[in-house]
Protein backbone atom coordinates (compact mmCIF):
# COMPACT_ATOMS: atom_id res chain seq x y z
CA UNK A 1 0.00 0.00 0.00
CA UNK A 2 1.44 3.35 -1.00
CA UNK A 3 0.69 6.39 1.09
CA UNK A 4 1.23 10.09 0.78
CA UNK A 5 1.15 11.85 4.12
CA UNK A 6 -0.18 15.37 4.23
CA UNK A 7 -0.51 17.84 7.07
CA UNK A 8 -3.59 19.90 7.90
CA UNK A 9 -3.06 22.43 10.72
CA UNK A 10 -5.86 22.63 13.28
CA UNK A 11 -4.48 24.79 16.05
CA UNK A 12 -1.17 26.38 16.96
CA UNK A 13 0.43 26.99 20.33
CA UNK A 14 3.73 28.81 20.69
CA UNK A 15 5.87 28.85 23.80
CA UNK A 16 9.30 30.47 24.08
CA UNK A 17 11.97 29.24 26.47
CA UNK A 18 15.44 30.36 27.38
CA UNK A 19 17.12 33.67 26.72
CA UNK A 20 20.23 35.04 25.12
CA UNK A 21 22.17 38.21 24.74
CA UNK A 22 21.72 38.22 20.96
CA UNK A 23 21.67 41.87 19.91
CA UNK A 24 18.59 42.16 17.71
CA UNK A 25 15.54 39.89 17.39
CA UNK A 26 15.18 38.03 14.11
CA UNK A 27 12.36 39.42 11.99
CA UNK A 28 11.00 38.93 8.48
CA UNK A 29 11.27 42.21 6.58
CA UNK A 30 12.35 41.43 2.98
CA UNK A 31 14.29 44.70 2.86
CA UNK A 32 16.48 44.18 -0.19
CA UNK A 33 14.38 41.70 -2.15
CA UNK A 34 10.63 42.06 -2.55
CA UNK A 35 10.46 39.08 -4.94
CA UNK A 36 12.76 36.36 -3.57
CA UNK A 37 12.97 33.09 -5.51
CA UNK A 38 14.22 29.87 -3.92
CA UNK A 39 15.48 26.67 -5.54
CA UNK A 40 14.04 23.69 -3.66
CA UNK A 41 14.80 19.95 -3.81
CA UNK A 42 13.04 17.30 -1.70
CA UNK A 43 14.22 13.70 -1.91
CA UNK A 44 12.32 10.84 -0.24
CA UNK A 45 13.69 7.29 -0.32
CA UNK A 46 10.79 4.83 -0.26
CA UNK A 47 11.35 1.06 -0.17
CA UNK A 48 10.38 0.72 -3.85
CA UNK A 49 11.38 4.08 -5.33
CA UNK A 50 13.15 7.39 -4.82
CA UNK A 51 10.76 10.35 -5.11
CA UNK A 52 12.22 13.76 -5.97
CA UNK A 53 10.16 16.94 -5.73
CA UNK A 54 12.15 19.86 -7.16
CA UNK A 55 11.58 23.32 -8.56
CA UNK A 56 11.24 26.90 -7.38
CA UNK A 57 9.14 28.70 -4.77
CA UNK A 58 8.72 32.42 -5.46
CA UNK A 59 7.33 35.12 -3.19
CA UNK A 60 5.96 38.53 -4.13
CA UNK A 61 5.86 40.88 -1.15
CA UNK A 62 2.95 43.29 -1.58
CA UNK A 63 3.36 45.35 1.57
CA UNK A 64 5.13 45.54 4.93
CA UNK A 65 3.31 47.45 7.67
CA UNK A 66 5.93 49.64 9.40
CA UNK A 67 3.86 49.88 12.59
CA UNK A 68 3.27 46.20 13.40
CA UNK A 69 5.56 44.43 10.90
CA UNK A 70 2.73 42.51 9.25
CA UNK A 71 3.62 41.34 5.74
CA UNK A 72 1.18 40.69 2.90
CA UNK A 73 2.50 38.54 0.08
CA UNK A 74 1.59 36.14 -2.67
CA UNK A 75 3.59 33.22 -3.95
CA UNK A 76 3.92 30.59 -6.66
CA UNK A 77 5.34 27.07 -6.38
CA UNK A 78 6.65 25.53 -9.59
CA UNK A 79 7.50 22.05 -8.37
CA UNK A 80 7.78 18.83 -10.36
CA UNK A 81 7.74 15.30 -8.96
CA UNK A 82 9.84 12.53 -10.49
CA UNK A 83 10.20 8.90 -9.47
CA UNK A 84 13.10 6.47 -9.87
CA UNK A 85 12.05 2.87 -9.31
CA UNK A 86 14.17 0.47 -7.28
CA UNK A 87 12.34 -2.55 -8.70
CA UNK A 88 13.90 -4.82 -11.37
CA UNK A 89 13.55 -3.31 -14.84
CA UNK A 90 12.45 -6.61 -16.40
CA UNK A 91 9.48 -6.85 -14.13
CA UNK A 92 6.25 -7.14 -16.21
CA UNK A 93 4.15 -3.98 -16.24
CA UNK A 94 0.46 -3.60 -17.01
CA UNK A 95 -0.31 -1.05 -19.72
CA UNK A 96 -1.66 2.24 -18.41
CA UNK A 97 -5.40 2.83 -18.78
CA UNK A 98 -6.50 5.36 -21.38
CA UNK A 99 -6.83 8.87 -20.02
CA UNK A 100 -10.23 10.51 -20.13
CA UNK A 101 -9.96 14.30 -20.33
CA UNK A 102 -12.27 16.26 -18.08
CA UNK A 103 -13.45 19.55 -19.56
CA UNK A 104 -13.36 22.54 -17.22
CA UNK A 105 -16.57 23.62 -15.57
CA UNK A 106 -17.76 26.64 -17.61
CA UNK A 107 -19.76 27.91 -14.63
CA UNK A 108 -16.91 27.70 -12.10
CA UNK A 109 -15.54 30.99 -10.86
CA UNK A 110 -11.82 31.54 -11.47
CA UNK A 111 -9.73 30.77 -8.36
CA UNK A 112 -8.63 33.73 -6.28
CA UNK A 113 -4.95 34.61 -6.35
CA UNK A 114 -2.86 33.47 -3.38
CA UNK A 115 -2.83 35.99 -0.55
CA UNK A 116 -0.97 35.37 2.69
CA UNK A 117 -0.43 37.61 5.70
CA UNK A 118 2.21 36.85 8.33
CA UNK A 119 3.63 38.79 11.23
CA UNK A 120 7.32 39.61 11.53
CA UNK A 121 7.95 36.29 13.34
CA UNK A 122 6.42 34.23 10.52
CA UNK A 123 3.18 33.42 12.33
CA UNK A 124 0.28 33.14 9.88
CA UNK A 125 -2.45 35.73 10.33
CA UNK A 126 -4.51 34.65 7.33
CA UNK A 127 -4.11 32.65 4.14
CA UNK A 128 -6.29 31.41 1.30
CA UNK A 129 -3.86 28.60 0.44
CA UNK A 130 -4.19 25.80 3.00
CA UNK A 131 -5.55 22.92 0.91
CA UNK A 132 -4.13 19.60 -0.18
CA UNK A 133 -2.87 21.05 -3.48
CA UNK A 134 -0.41 23.23 -1.54
CA UNK A 135 1.19 20.32 0.35
CA UNK A 136 4.81 19.33 -0.24
CA UNK A 137 5.89 15.70 -0.41
CA UNK A 138 7.58 14.15 2.61
CA UNK A 139 5.02 15.47 5.11
CA UNK A 140 6.68 18.89 5.02
CA UNK A 141 3.43 20.83 5.19
CA UNK A 142 2.36 23.78 3.07
CA UNK A 143 4.78 24.70 0.30
CA UNK A 144 4.71 28.44 0.97
CA UNK A 145 5.61 27.91 4.66
CA UNK A 146 8.86 26.07 3.94
CA UNK A 147 10.89 29.29 3.66
CA UNK A 148 8.80 31.15 6.26
CA UNK A 149 9.94 29.21 9.32
CA UNK A 150 8.77 30.66 12.68
CA UNK A 151 11.17 32.97 14.51
CA UNK A 152 11.52 33.57 18.24
CA UNK A 153 10.05 36.49 20.12
CA UNK A 154 12.34 39.23 21.47
CA UNK A 155 15.93 37.94 21.78
CA UNK A 156 15.41 34.25 22.59
CA UNK A 157 18.25 31.85 21.87
CA UNK A 158 15.87 28.88 21.78
CA UNK A 159 12.16 28.70 21.02
CA UNK A 160 9.56 26.06 20.34
CA UNK A 161 6.43 25.80 18.27
CA UNK A 162 3.93 23.13 19.25
CA UNK A 163 1.12 22.30 16.86
CA UNK A 164 -1.93 20.07 17.10
CA UNK A 165 -2.62 18.73 13.63
CA UNK A 166 -4.16 15.92 11.63
CA UNK A 167 -2.25 13.53 9.41
CA UNK A 168 -4.26 11.99 6.63
CA UNK A 169 -3.28 9.25 4.23
CA UNK A 170 -4.84 8.25 0.93
CA UNK A 171 -4.42 4.76 -0.46
CA UNK A 172 -5.88 2.83 -3.39
CA UNK A 173 -7.66 -0.43 -2.69
CA UNK A 174 -7.88 -3.09 -5.40
CA UNK A 175 -11.39 -3.80 -6.63
CA UNK A 176 -11.75 -7.58 -6.90
CA UNK A 177 -15.11 -7.31 -8.68
CA UNK A 178 -13.62 -5.84 -11.87
CA UNK A 179 -11.12 -8.04 -13.74
CA UNK A 180 -8.31 -6.94 -16.03
CA UNK A 181 -5.32 -4.63 -15.73
CA UNK A 182 -7.41 -1.47 -15.55
CA UNK A 183 -9.26 -2.26 -12.35
CA UNK A 184 -10.79 0.75 -10.68
CA UNK A 185 -8.99 1.57 -7.44
CA UNK A 186 -11.15 3.69 -5.16
CA UNK A 187 -9.28 5.95 -2.79
CA UNK A 188 -9.50 5.33 0.93
CA UNK A 189 -8.76 8.22 3.28
CA UNK A 190 -7.62 7.74 6.85
CA UNK A 191 -7.18 10.64 9.28
CA UNK A 192 -5.19 10.52 12.51
CA UNK A 193 -4.75 13.29 15.13
CA UNK A 194 -1.12 14.09 15.89
CA UNK A 195 1.11 16.57 17.70
CA UNK A 196 4.21 18.25 16.33
CA UNK A 197 6.99 20.04 18.17
CA UNK A 198 9.50 22.21 16.32
CA UNK A 199 12.52 23.37 18.32
CA UNK A 200 14.79 26.16 17.05
CA UNK A 201 18.17 27.16 18.50
CA UNK A 202 20.61 29.85 17.38
CA UNK A 203 23.98 28.11 17.14
CA UNK A 204 26.23 30.75 15.51
CA UNK A 205 26.38 34.14 13.81
CA UNK A 206 28.62 35.36 11.01
CA UNK A 207 28.02 39.04 10.37
CA UNK A 208 24.39 39.36 9.27
CA UNK A 209 23.99 35.61 8.79
CA UNK A 210 22.50 33.66 11.69
CA UNK A 211 22.67 29.86 11.71
CA UNK A 212 19.65 28.21 13.36
CA UNK A 213 19.27 24.54 14.28
CA UNK A 214 15.81 23.10 13.61
CA UNK A 215 14.52 19.87 15.20
CA UNK A 216 11.20 18.15 14.53
CA UNK A 217 9.30 15.59 16.58
CA UNK A 218 5.88 14.52 15.29
CA UNK A 219 3.79 11.58 16.46
CA UNK A 220 0.21 10.42 16.04
CA UNK A 221 -1.97 9.96 19.08
CA UNK A 222 -2.89 6.49 17.80
CA UNK A 223 -0.33 3.80 18.56
CA UNK A 224 0.58 0.26 17.56
CA UNK A 225 1.83 -1.31 20.76
CA UNK A 226 4.14 1.30 22.27
CA UNK A 227 4.93 3.06 18.97
CA UNK A 228 2.92 5.78 17.21
CA UNK A 229 1.33 4.69 13.94
CA UNK A 230 3.26 7.53 12.29
CA UNK A 231 6.29 9.37 13.56
CA UNK A 232 8.58 12.00 12.03
CA UNK A 233 11.94 12.91 13.56
CA UNK A 234 14.83 14.92 12.21
CA UNK A 235 16.92 18.04 12.33
CA UNK A 236 18.62 20.55 10.07
CA UNK A 237 20.01 24.05 9.73
CA UNK A 238 18.57 27.35 8.54
CA UNK A 239 20.68 30.35 7.56
CA UNK A 240 18.76 33.57 8.22
CA UNK A 241 19.89 36.98 6.93
CA UNK A 242 19.13 39.32 9.83
CA UNK A 243 19.82 42.44 7.75
CA UNK A 244 17.62 41.55 4.77
CA UNK A 245 15.03 39.83 6.98
CA UNK A 246 14.67 36.56 5.07
CA UNK A 247 15.91 32.97 4.91
CA UNK A 248 19.06 32.49 2.81
CA UNK A 249 19.22 28.70 2.85
CA UNK A 250 17.75 25.63 4.48
CA UNK A 251 19.05 22.05 4.83
CA UNK A 252 16.89 19.44 6.58
CA UNK A 253 17.03 15.70 7.21
CA UNK A 254 14.12 13.79 8.65
CA UNK A 255 12.74 10.25 8.76
CA UNK A 256 9.11 9.27 8.37
CA UNK A 257 8.31 6.06 10.25
CA UNK A 258 5.05 4.19 9.58
CA UNK A 259 4.20 1.38 11.99
CA UNK A 260 1.64 -1.38 11.53
CA UNK A 261 1.17 -4.80 13.08
CA UNK A 262 4.49 -6.68 12.67
CA UNK A 263 5.71 -4.15 10.08
CA UNK A 264 7.63 -0.88 10.26
CA UNK A 265 8.67 1.23 7.26
CA UNK A 266 11.12 4.15 7.42
CA UNK A 267 11.40 6.81 4.70
CA UNK A 268 14.49 9.06 4.93
CA UNK A 269 13.84 12.51 3.47
CA UNK A 270 16.24 15.37 2.73
CA UNK A 271 15.34 18.97 1.92
CA UNK A 272 17.63 21.55 0.35
CA UNK A 273 16.68 25.15 -0.49
CA UNK A 274 18.58 28.35 -1.17
CA UNK A 275 17.84 31.88 -2.29
CA UNK A 276 18.73 32.28 -5.96
CA UNK A 277 21.39 34.91 -6.64
CA UNK A 278 21.07 37.50 -9.44
CA UNK A 279 23.65 35.48 -11.41
CA UNK A 280 21.61 32.28 -11.05
CA UNK A 281 18.43 34.08 -12.07
CA UNK A 282 20.18 35.56 -15.12
CA UNK A 283 21.36 32.08 -16.15
CA UNK A 284 17.86 30.64 -15.72
CA UNK A 285 16.45 33.41 -17.91
CA UNK A 286 19.16 32.88 -20.55
CA UNK A 287 18.53 29.12 -20.56
CA UNK A 288 14.79 29.69 -20.95
CA UNK A 289 15.33 32.11 -23.84
CA UNK A 290 17.74 29.66 -25.50
CA UNK A 291 15.21 26.84 -25.12
CA UNK A 292 12.47 29.00 -26.67
CA UNK A 293 14.73 30.00 -29.56
CA UNK A 294 15.66 26.36 -30.15
CA UNK A 295 11.99 25.38 -30.10
CA UNK A 296 11.25 28.05 -32.72
CA UNK A 297 14.07 26.72 -34.94
CA UNK A 298 12.80 23.15 -34.60
CA UNK A 299 9.22 24.28 -35.35
CA UNK A 300 10.39 26.19 -38.44
CA UNK A 301 12.36 23.16 -39.66
CA UNK A 302 9.35 20.91 -39.14
CA UNK A 303 7.11 23.39 -40.95
CA UNK A 304 9.52 23.61 -43.89
CA UNK A 305 9.70 19.83 -44.09
CA UNK A 306 5.91 19.53 -43.89
CA UNK A 307 5.53 22.07 -46.71
CA UNK A 308 8.09 20.21 -48.82
CA UNK A 309 6.31 16.91 -48.18
CA UNK A 310 2.99 18.53 -49.10
CA UNK A 311 4.43 19.81 -52.37
CA UNK A 312 5.80 16.35 -53.20
CA UNK A 313 2.29 14.97 -53.00
CA UNK A 314 1.02 17.41 -55.65
CA UNK A 315 1.01 16.22 -59.29
CA UNK A 316 4.00 18.32 -60.33
CA UNK A 317 3.49 17.45 -63.98
CA UNK A 318 0.41 19.64 -63.89
CA UNK A 319 2.13 22.55 -62.14
CA UNK A 320 4.14 25.25 -63.84
CA UNK A 321 5.36 28.53 -62.40
CA UNK A 322 4.71 30.13 -65.80
CA UNK A 323 1.17 28.78 -65.66
CA UNK A 324 0.69 30.21 -62.16
CA UNK A 325 2.07 33.59 -63.24
CA UNK A 326 -0.22 33.52 -66.24
CA UNK A 327 -3.21 33.03 -63.99
CA UNK A 328 -2.09 35.87 -61.72
CA UNK A 329 -1.57 38.17 -64.71
CA UNK A 330 -5.18 37.64 -65.74
CA UNK A 331 -6.55 39.08 -62.54
CA UNK A 332 -7.90 42.57 -62.98
CA UNK A 333 -9.90 43.51 -59.91
CA UNK A 334 -8.39 45.32 -56.93
CA UNK A 335 -8.12 43.44 -53.67
CA UNK A 336 -6.67 43.55 -50.18
CA UNK A 337 -2.92 43.00 -50.28
CA UNK A 338 -2.23 39.26 -49.67
CA UNK A 339 0.23 39.93 -46.85
CA UNK A 340 -2.46 41.88 -45.00
CA UNK A 341 -4.74 38.85 -44.88
CA UNK A 342 -2.74 35.65 -45.24
CA UNK A 343 -0.63 36.25 -42.16
CA UNK A 344 -3.78 36.41 -40.04
CA UNK A 345 -5.62 33.47 -41.57
CA UNK A 346 -6.26 30.45 -39.40
CA UNK A 347 -7.10 26.84 -40.07
CA UNK A 348 -5.74 23.47 -41.13
CA UNK A 349 -3.02 24.21 -43.66
CA UNK A 350 0.70 24.18 -44.42
CA UNK A 351 2.74 27.31 -45.04
CA UNK A 352 5.89 27.70 -47.11
CA UNK A 353 8.69 29.90 -45.74
CA UNK A 354 7.81 32.41 -48.48
CA UNK A 355 4.28 32.72 -47.11
CA UNK A 356 2.53 30.52 -49.67
CA UNK A 357 -0.40 28.65 -48.12
CA UNK A 358 -0.95 25.04 -49.21
CA UNK A 359 -4.37 23.50 -48.65
CA UNK A 360 -4.84 19.77 -49.16
CA UNK A 361 -8.07 17.89 -49.69
CA UNK A 362 -10.41 18.48 -46.77
CA UNK A 363 -8.32 21.34 -45.35
CA UNK A 364 -9.52 24.89 -44.85
CA UNK A 365 -8.31 28.36 -43.98
CA UNK A 366 -10.28 31.38 -42.80
CA UNK A 367 -9.77 34.97 -41.70
CA UNK A 368 -10.28 35.67 -37.98
CA UNK A 369 -11.90 39.03 -38.78
CA UNK A 370 -14.66 40.28 -41.04
CA UNK A 371 -14.01 42.54 -44.04
CA UNK A 372 -16.42 45.09 -45.43
CA UNK A 373 -17.50 44.74 -49.05
CA UNK A 374 -16.45 45.25 -51.71
CA UNK A 375 -13.73 42.67 -51.28
CA UNK A 376 -11.99 40.20 -53.53
CA UNK A 377 -11.03 36.59 -52.89
CA UNK A 378 -8.40 35.02 -55.11
CA UNK A 379 -7.20 31.43 -55.15
CA UNK A 380 -5.12 29.24 -57.43
CA UNK A 381 -6.54 25.74 -57.23
CA UNK A 382 -5.46 22.33 -58.45
CA UNK A 383 -8.87 20.86 -59.21
CA UNK A 384 -10.04 17.37 -58.41
CA UNK A 385 -13.27 15.44 -58.48
CA UNK A 386 -14.41 16.67 -55.06
CA UNK A 387 -16.18 19.99 -54.63
CA UNK A 388 -14.29 23.23 -54.00
CA UNK A 389 -15.89 25.69 -51.60
CA UNK A 390 -15.16 29.36 -51.01
CA UNK A 391 -16.92 30.58 -47.92
CA UNK A 392 -17.82 34.04 -46.66
CA UNK A 393 -19.43 34.42 -43.24
CA UNK A 394 -21.96 31.56 -43.06
CA UNK A 395 -22.38 31.47 -46.85
CA UNK A 396 -20.45 29.81 -49.65
CA UNK A 397 -19.93 29.30 -53.36
CA UNK A 398 -19.43 25.69 -54.49
CA UNK A 399 -17.68 24.44 -57.62
CA UNK A 400 -18.01 20.78 -58.71
CA UNK A 401 -21.04 20.41 -56.45
CA UNK A 402 -21.57 16.73 -55.66
CA UNK A 403 -25.30 16.92 -56.42
CA UNK A 404 -24.91 18.75 -59.74
CA UNK A 405 -21.29 19.22 -60.82
CA UNK A 406 -22.08 21.54 -63.73
CA UNK A 407 -24.06 23.97 -61.57
CA UNK A 408 -22.36 26.83 -59.75
CA UNK A 409 -23.91 26.64 -56.31
CA UNK A 410 -24.38 29.95 -54.48
CA UNK A 411 -25.60 29.84 -50.87
CA UNK A 412 -26.23 33.15 -49.15
CA UNK A 413 -25.09 36.64 -50.00
CA UNK A 414 -26.56 38.94 -52.64
CA UNK A 415 -26.64 36.12 -55.23
CA UNK A 416 -28.14 33.49 -52.92
CA UNK A 417 -30.12 30.92 -54.87
CA UNK A 418 -29.07 32.30 -58.28
CA UNK A 419 -27.40 29.10 -59.42
CA UNK A 420 -25.70 29.10 -62.81
CA UNK A 421 -26.03 25.86 -64.80
CA UNK A 422 -22.80 24.96 -66.55
CA UNK A 423 -20.69 27.48 -64.64
CA UNK A 424 -19.66 25.27 -61.74
CA UNK A 425 -17.81 22.47 -63.52
CA UNK A 426 -14.02 22.57 -63.29
CA UNK A 427 -11.93 19.99 -65.12
CA UNK A 428 -9.97 17.74 -62.78
CA UNK A 429 -6.18 17.94 -62.39
CA UNK A 430 -5.90 21.47 -63.73
CA UNK A 431 -4.47 24.61 -62.20
CA UNK A 432 -7.16 27.27 -62.35
CA UNK A 433 -7.46 30.77 -60.99
CA UNK A 434 -10.57 31.84 -59.10
CA UNK A 435 -11.21 35.54 -58.66
CA UNK A 436 -14.34 36.31 -56.71
CA UNK A 437 -15.43 39.91 -56.16
CA UNK A 438 -18.21 40.55 -53.63
CA UNK A 439 -20.22 43.80 -53.74
CA UNK A 440 -23.16 44.78 -51.52
CA UNK A 441 -25.63 43.87 -54.28
CA UNK A 442 -23.76 41.53 -56.61
CA UNK A 443 -20.93 39.03 -56.94
CA UNK A 444 -18.59 38.81 -59.95
Buried (B, 14 or more C-beta within 10 A) or exposed (E): EEBBBBBBBEEBEBEBEEEEEBEEBBBBBBEEBEEBBBBBBBBBBBEEBEBBBBBBBBBBBEEBEEEEBBBBBBBBBEBEEEEEEEEEEEEEEEEEEEEEEEEEEEEEEEEEEBBBBBBBBBBBEEBEBBEEEBBBBBBBBBBBBBBBBBBBBEBBBBBBBBBBBBBBBBBBEEEEEEEEEEBEEEEEEEEBEBBBEBBBBBEEEEEEBBBBBBBBBBBBEBEBEEBBBBBBBBBBBBBBBBEBBBBBBBBBBBBBBBBEEEEEEEBBBBBBBBBBEEEEEEEBEEEEEEEEEEEEEEEEEEBBEBBEEBBEEEEEEEEEEEBEEEBEEEEEEEBBEEEEBBEEBEEEBBBBEEEEBBBEEEEEBEBEEEBEBBBBBBBBBBBBEEBBBBBBEEBBBBBBBEEBBEBBBBBBBBBEEEBEEEEBBBEEEEBBBBBBBBEEEEBE
